[in-house]
Amino acid sequence: IEKLKKVYEIILDLKREQFSAANSKVLIGKLIASLNEQKEKLNSIHEVEFKVFSQWGDDGIIQYLISKLPLQNKTFVEFGVENYTESNTRFLLLNNNWAGLVIDGSEKNIKYIKEDSIYWQFELHAIHAFITVENIERLIDQAGFNNNIGILSIDIDGNDYEIWKSITKYKPDIVIIEYNAAFGDDKPWIVPYDPAFVRESTGYKKLFWGTSIASVCDLANEKGYDFIGCNLNGNNAYFVKRTINNDTFKPLTCKEGFVNARYREVYYDGKPINAIDKLKFLTGLHVFNTRTNQIETIH
């Protein structure tokens, strides 16, 4: 009954008031999140996806996770946010009043964020920095968070695996990390660590970045996290700290939870490269095998 009342109140708000497009999006997201909360068990986290400010359906997944898990801290850290108009945590900030830190390598993007009204309306920290394994914990320290961050979202199209591996002081309850589906579901590969790595902007080398799902699942297991699935788009993997999950969400194997990305962002010979063909365009490039700790050549 209480849940239905909450939904009814949101609907009344939508009817009574004149809202800007942005506010309408937030209220509709709030309504869908309230409806999703009534689902006790999921066959897949895809069932609760919806988009408000996230690039894909991650807003819905995040809302469902925070409604079901006993999180200790309503704080988030997200890197690779560009100007923060499209991100995994903006809806969390506006809808749930969490505090957060965002980091981006573009001074222009950080200036944009600091001039956005959300910067003074909410407890948001924005730092201009190119993230490396050497500086990431110091950057988080600057926001004044304690060791128990609620959500860590990593999307830097490069050293994602190494960055999470290097974060030992902070123990986020939920980790969202971008993976490169072109590497498949069983290869423990990452791009060799280079603190200055920047993903190619054009050509087939735009496909060469980040971590495979296998490598990041191995790392998560070592750190004490359960893998609970990927978003439907096939680019973000979700991990929950084992000590708070307690089988709230079924732990999945790497193969069970893997979703192959079908979006096409690279053209070759005037035609878009399909998901099943991506790996062959990386033949001859060098990757680091996180299980053997050896450099390999993609064949």
Residue pairs with C-beta under 8 A, 6 or more apart in sequence:
3 34
3 37
3 38
6 34
7 31
7 34
7 35
10 27
10 30
10 31
10 34
11 31
13 27
14 24
14 27
14 28
14 31
19 27
25 52
25 53
26 52
26 91
26 94
26 95
28 52
29 50
29 52
29 59
29 60
29 63
29 91
29 95
30 95
32 50
32 60
33 50
33 60
33 63
33 64
33 67
33 95
36 47
36 48
36 50
36 60
36 63
36 64
36 67
37 63
37 64
37 67
37 68
39 47
39 48
39 64
42 48
42 64
42 249
44 229
45 61
45 64
45 228
45 229
45 231
45 238
45 249
46 57
46 229
46 231
46 232
48 60
48 61
48 63
48 64
49 56
49 57
49 58
49 60
49 61
49 231
49 232
50 57
50 59
50 60
51 57
51 58
51 59
51 60
52 59
52 90
52 91
52 95
53 59
53 85
53 86
53 87
53 90
53 91
53 94
54 62
54 86
54 87
54 88
54 90
54 91
55 86
55 233
56 231
56 232
56 233
56 235
56 236
57 231
57 232
57 233
58 88
58 176
58 231
58 236
59 88
59 91
59 92
61 231
61 238
62 88
62 89
62 91
62 92
62 151
62 174
62 176
63 91
63 92
63 95
63 96
65 174
65 238
65 240
65 249
66 92
66 96
66 150
66 151
66 174
68 248
68 249
69 173
69 174
69 240
69 244
69 245
69 248
70 244
71 150
71 173
71 174
71 244
72 148
72 150
72 173
73 145
73 146
73 148
73 149
73 150
73 173
74 96
74 97
74 98
74 99
74 150
75 98
75 99
75 100
75 101
75 145
75 149
75 150
75 151
76 89
76 92
76 93
76 98
76 99
76 100
76 101
76 149
76 150
76 151
76 152
76 153
77 100
77 101
77 102
77 103
77 140
77 143
77 145
77 149
77 151
77 152
77 153
77 170
77 172
78 87
78 88
78 89
78 100
78 101
78 102
78 103
78 151
78 152
78 153
78 154
78 155
79 102
79 103
79 104
79 131
79 153
79 154
79 155
79 156
79 163
80 103
80 104
80 154
80 155
80 156
80 157
81 87
81 89
81 102
81 103
81 104
81 109
81 113
82 104
82 106
82 109
83 104
83 108
83 109
83 112
83 113
84 90
84 102
84 104
84 109
84 112
84 113
84 116
84 118
84 126
87 102
87 153
88 151
88 153
88 155
88 176
88 236
89 98
89 100
89 102
89 151
89 153
90 118
92 98
92 100
92 151
93 100
93 118
93 122
93 124
94 118
94 122
97 122
98 150
99 122
99 123
99 124
100 123
100 124
100 125
101 124
101 125
101 126
101 127
101 139
101 140
101 142
101 143
101 145
102 113
102 124
102 125
102 126
102 127
103 126
103 127
103 128
103 129
103 131
103 139
104 110
104 113
104 126
104 128
105 128
105 129
105 130
105 131
106 128
107 128
109 128
110 126
110 127
110 128
113 119
113 124
113 126
114 126
118 124
119 126
125 142
125 143
127 139
127 142
127 143
129 135
129 139
130 196
131 139
131 156
131 159
131 163
132 159
132 163
132 195
133 159
133 162
133 163
133 165
133 166
133 193
133 195
134 166
134 195
136 163
136 166
136 167
137 166
137 167
137 168
137 169
137 170
140 149
140 167
140 169
140 170
145 170
147 169
147 170
147 171
148 170
148 171
148 172
148 173
149 170
149 171
149 172
149 173
150 172
150 173
150 174
151 172
151 173
151 174
151 175
151 176
152 164
152 167
152 170
152 172
152 174
152 175
152 176
153 175
153 176
153 177
154 160
154 163
154 164
154 175
154 176
154 177
154 178
155 177
155 178
155 236
156 163
156 178
157 178
157 199
157 209
157 210
158 191
158 194
158 197
158 198
158 199
158 209
158 210
159 191
159 193
159 194
159 195
159 197
160 177
160 178
160 179
160 210
160 211
160 216
161 177
161 190
161 210
161 211
161 215
161 216
161 219
161 290
162 190
162 193
164 175
164 177
164 216
164 219
164 223
165 219
171 241
172 241
173 240
173 241
173 244
174 238
174 239
174 240
174 241
175 220
175 225
175 238
175 239
176 236
176 237
176 238
176 239
177 211
177 216
177 236
177 237
177 239
178 210
178 235
178 236
178 237
179 210
179 211
179 212
179 213
179 216
179 230
179 235
179 236
179 237
180 207
180 209
180 210
180 211
180 212
181 213
181 234
181 235
181 258
181 259
181 260
181 261
181 275
181 278
182 207
182 261
182 275
182 278
182 279
182 282
183 189
183 211
183 212
183 213
183 214
183 279
183 287
184 212
184 214
184 279
185 212
185 213
185 214
185 254
185 255
185 258
185 260
186 214
186 254
186 255
187 212
187 214
187 287
188 212
188 214
188 215
188 218
188 289
188 290
188 291
188 292
189 211
189 212
189 214
189 215
189 287
189 288
189 289
189 290
189 296
190 210
190 211
190 212
190 215
190 287
190 288
190 290
191 197
191 208
191 209
191 210
191 211
191 287
191 288
192 286
192 287
192 288
192 295
193 288
199 206
199 208
199 209
200 206
200 208
203 266
204 266
204 268
204 273
204 281
204 282
205 285
206 265
206 266
207 266
207 273
207 278
207 281
207 282
208 282
208 285
213 230
213 237
213 254
213 257
213 258
214 254
215 290
216 237
217 227
217 237
217 253
217 254
218 290
218 291
219 290
220 226
220 227
220 239
221 227
224 241
224 242
224 243
225 239
225 240
225 241
225 242
226 239
226 240
226 241
226 242
226 245
226 249
226 251
226 252
227 237
227 238
227 239
227 251
227 252
227 253
227 254
227 257
228 238
228 239
228 240
228 245
228 249
228 250
228 251
228 252
228 257
229 237
229 238
229 249
229 252
229 257
229 259
230 236
230 237
230 238
230 257
230 258
230 259
231 238
231 259
232 259
233 259
233 261
233 262
233 263
234 259
234 260
234 261
234 262
234 263
234 275
235 261
235 263
237 257
240 248
240 249
242 251
245 251
260 275
260 276
261 275
262 274
262 275
264 272
264 273
264 274
264 275
265 272
266 272
266 273
266 278
266 281
267 273
268 281
273 281
279 298
282 298
283 298
283 299
284 297
284 298
285 297
285 298
286 295
286 296
286 297
286 298
287 295
287 296
287 297
287 298
288 294
288 295
288 296
289 295
289 296
